[in-house]
Amino acid sequence: MLKPSSDAPLRLARYNAPHQALHWLTAAVIFTVLPLGWVMVHMAKDAPHRGLYFTVHKSFGLVALALIVARLLWRALRPPPPLPPWLEKWEIGLAHATHFFLYVIFLVMPVSGFILSSASGHPVSFFGLFDLPQMAKDEALSKLADGIHIYGQYAVYVFLAAHILAVVWHVAFRKDGYIERMLPEQVNAE
C-alpha cells in the first residue's frame, strides 16, 4: 500500500460537519452515561439522590439512542469519505468491524435499558419532563434485558477501547493525520 509522505502535507477526505457534530455529541453523551451507570449501581439503595442518577442515566441513554439513529440516517444519506489509500487491509477490516459493533452496541444498550426498566414496572422518564409509554410488566423479559444490559457494557468497553486505541495508533505512531478526518478543518493554523 502507498504510505503517506512525511515531507508533504496530507489532504485527507474529511467527514462533513454533521458527521463530525454527531460523532462528538455522541462521544460526550456516552462518556456521561457510563460513569453515571457505575455510580448509580454502586450507591446504597437508600441513598437520597439515587433515583435522580437513574433518571439522568436513562435520559442520557435515550439521547444516545436518538443520536445513533440520527448518525445512521445521516450516514445513509451522506456516506463517509473514502479511507486513505495507504491503510492496510487488516486496518480497513478492523475499522469497519469496530464501527459496526459500536453502532450495534449503542443501539442495544438503550433499548435493553428501556426494556429492563419498563418491563420491571419502573417508569422511564426523560429528565423528569415526561415518561415514555410503559410496557406490560414482564419479569422474564426484564431479566433477559438486564443480562443483555449488564454484559453489553463490557462490549461497550471493548469496542470503545479499540476505537480509542486506533486513534492513538494513528496520532502517536503512524502520525498520518487520520484524526483530521473527524475534526473541523483548521484555517490559518500554522
C-alpha positions in Angstrom: 0.0 0.0 0.0 1.0 3.6 -0.5 2.4 5.2 2.6 1.9 8.9 3.4 4.9 11.1 2.5 6.4 12.8 5.6 7.5 15.8 3.6 4.2 16.7 2.0 1.1 17.9 3.9 -1.7 15.3 3.9 -5.1 16.1 2.4 -7.4 13.5 3.7 -11.1 13.5 2.8 -12.9 14.7 5.9 -16.3 13.8 7.4 -18.7 16.6 6.8 -19.8 18.9 9.6 -23.0 17.0 10.6 -21.0 13.7 10.8 -18.4 15.4 13.0 -21.0 17.1 15.2 -23.0 13.9 15.7 -19.7 12.0 16.4 -18.6 14.4 19.1 -22.0 14.8 20.7 -22.3 11.0 20.8 -18.9 10.8 22.5 -19.9 13.4 25.1 -23.2 11.6 25.9 -21.5 8.1 26.1 -18.8 9.5 28.4 -21.6 10.9 30.5 -23.8 7.9 30.7 -21.0 5.4 31.5 -19.9 7.0 34.8 -23.5 7.7 35.8 -24.2 4.0 35.4 -21.3 3.0 37.5 -22.1 5.5 40.3 -25.8 4.7 40.4 -25.4 0.9 40.7 -22.8 1.3 43.5 -24.8 3.7 45.6 -26.6 2.5 48.7 -30.2 1.5 47.9 -31.4 4.2 50.3 -29.1 6.9 49.1 -31.0 10.2 48.9 -30.4 11.0 45.2 -30.1 7.5 43.8 -33.4 7.9 41.8 -32.1 11.1 40.2 -29.0 9.2 39.0 -31.2 6.5 37.4 -33.4 9.1 35.7 -30.4 11.0 34.3 -28.7 7.8 33.2 -31.8 6.6 31.4 -32.4 10.0 29.9 -28.9 10.2 28.5 -29.3 6.7 27.2 -32.3 7.9 25.3 -30.3 10.8 23.9 -27.6 8.4 22.9 -30.2 6.3 21.1 -31.5 9.3 19.2 -28.0 10.4 18.3 -27.1 6.9 17.0 -30.3 6.7 14.9 -29.5 10.2 13.5 -26.0 9.1 12.7 -27.2 6.0 10.9 -29.7 8.0 8.9 -27.2 10.7 8.0 -24.6 8.1 7.1 -27.2 6.5 4.8 -27.8 9.9 3.1 -24.2 11.0 3.1 -21.8 8.1 3.1 -18.5 8.6 4.9 -15.5 9.8 3.0 -13.2 7.2 1.4 -10.4 5.7 3.5 -6.8 6.8 2.8 -5.2 4.5 0.2 -2.2 3.7 2.5 -4.3 1.7 5.0 -3.5 -2.0 5.1 -6.4 -4.4 4.5 -6.3 -5.5 8.1 -6.7 -1.9 9.3 -9.6 -1.3 7.0 -11.3 -4.6 8.2 -10.7 -3.7 11.8 -12.0 -0.2 11.4 -15.2 -1.4 9.7 -15.8 -4.1 12.3 -15.2 -1.8 15.2 -17.6 0.9 13.8 -20.2 -1.8 13.0 -20.1 -3.2 16.5 -20.1 0.3 18.1 -23.3 1.1 16.3 -24.9 -2.2 17.2 -24.0 -2.0 20.9 -25.0 1.7 21.1 -28.4 0.6 19.8 -28.7 -2.5 22.0 -27.8 -0.7 25.3 -30.5 1.9 25.4 -33.1 -0.5 24.1 -32.2 -3.2 26.6 -32.1 -0.5 29.4 -35.6 0.7 28.4 -36.9 -2.8 28.4 -35.2 -3.7 31.7 -36.8 -0.7 33.4 -40.2 -0.7 31.8 -40.8 -4.4 31.9 -39.9 -4.4 35.6 -42.5 -1.7 36.4 -40.1 1.2 36.7 -41.1 4.3 34.6 -38.6 5.7 32.1 -38.6 9.4 32.5 -36.9 11.8 30.1 -35.1 14.2 32.5 -38.3 14.4 34.6 -40.1 16.2 31.7 -42.3 13.2 30.6 -42.4 9.4 30.9 -42.1 7.1 28.0 -45.0 4.7 27.5 -44.8 1.8 29.9 -44.6 -1.8 28.8 -46.7 -4.5 30.4 -44.8 -5.9 33.4 -42.9 -9.0 32.4 -40.3 -10.2 34.9 -38.7 -12.8 32.5 -38.3 -10.1 29.8 -36.9 -7.7 32.3 -34.3 -10.3 33.5 -33.3 -11.0 29.9 -32.9 -7.3 29.2 -30.9 -6.9 32.5 -28.5 -9.7 31.4 -28.1 -8.0 27.9 -27.5 -4.6 29.5 -25.0 -5.9 32.1 -22.9 -7.9 29.6 -23.4 -5.3 26.9 -21.5 -2.8 29.0 -18.4 -4.9 28.5 -18.9 -4.9 24.8 -19.1 -1.1 25.0 -15.7 -1.0 26.9 -14.0 -3.3 24.4 -15.2 -1.5 21.3 -14.6 2.0 22.7 -11.1 0.9 23.8 -10.5 -0.4 20.3 -11.7 2.8 18.8 -9.6 5.0 21.1 -6.5 2.8 20.7 -6.9 3.2 16.9 -6.9 6.9 17.3 -3.7 6.7 19.5 -2.2 4.4 16.9 -2.8 6.9 14.1 -1.8 10.0 16.1 1.2 8.7 18.1 2.7 6.0 15.9 1.5 6.4 12.3 1.4 10.2 12.5 -0.7 10.1 9.3 -3.2 12.8 10.1 -6.0 10.3 10.2 -7.7 12.0 13.1 -8.1 15.2 11.0 -11.0 13.4 9.2 -13.2 13.8 12.2 -12.1 17.4 13.1 -13.1 20.7 11.6 -10.6 22.0 9.1 -8.2 24.4 10.6 -7.7 27.6 8.7 -4.5 29.6 9.2 -3.3 27.2 11.9 0.4 27.5 11.1 
